Amino acid sequence: MEKEKNKKERKYERIISQLNEQLTKTNNPLSRMSTIIAILHNKMDDFFWTGYYHLIDGQLLVGAYQGSLACQILQKDKGVCWAAINRRETLVVKDINQFEGHIACDSRSNSEIVIPIKNQEGEIIACIDVDSKEFNTFDEIDAKYLEEITKMIYI
């Protein structure tokens, strides 16, 4: 178990190093978000759906993503993304079937992590949402590194 955690941490550290190189090419947040999603989705084996939902006029609307077809708009105050936004904290869901009000955009997803994203003024403007086909995919290591990665959008 410890060996797997160390392997995951090393993979995230390599991703952050790659992002540090790539994100110097533009300071445009949307470009940076797209690059982050592409790298995460293609480097992390268990990331089945990887993307953003943007908080616009009180709605969560899909943004850049990779994976299967996404829900365009998430029903207000329902699901993991809204829960993370409303609680203003990262949520790790080991089994989404046990999460009351879960929104199933793709029934093959079984676990999920959602990290609220704040702009330079500290306002939540979006969230990064990652789904896995496997149960218990995400943990405190994912939370730590994905939180760090989301902060790279506005450096």
ABEGO torsion letter per residue (X at the ends): XAAAAAAAAAAAAAAAAAAAAAAAABABAAAAAAAAAAAAAAABAABABBBBBBBBGGBBBBBBBBEBBBBABBBBGBEAAAAAAAAGBBBBBABAAABBGBBBABAABABBBBBBBBBAAGBBABBBBBBBABBGABBAAAAAAAAAAAAAAAX
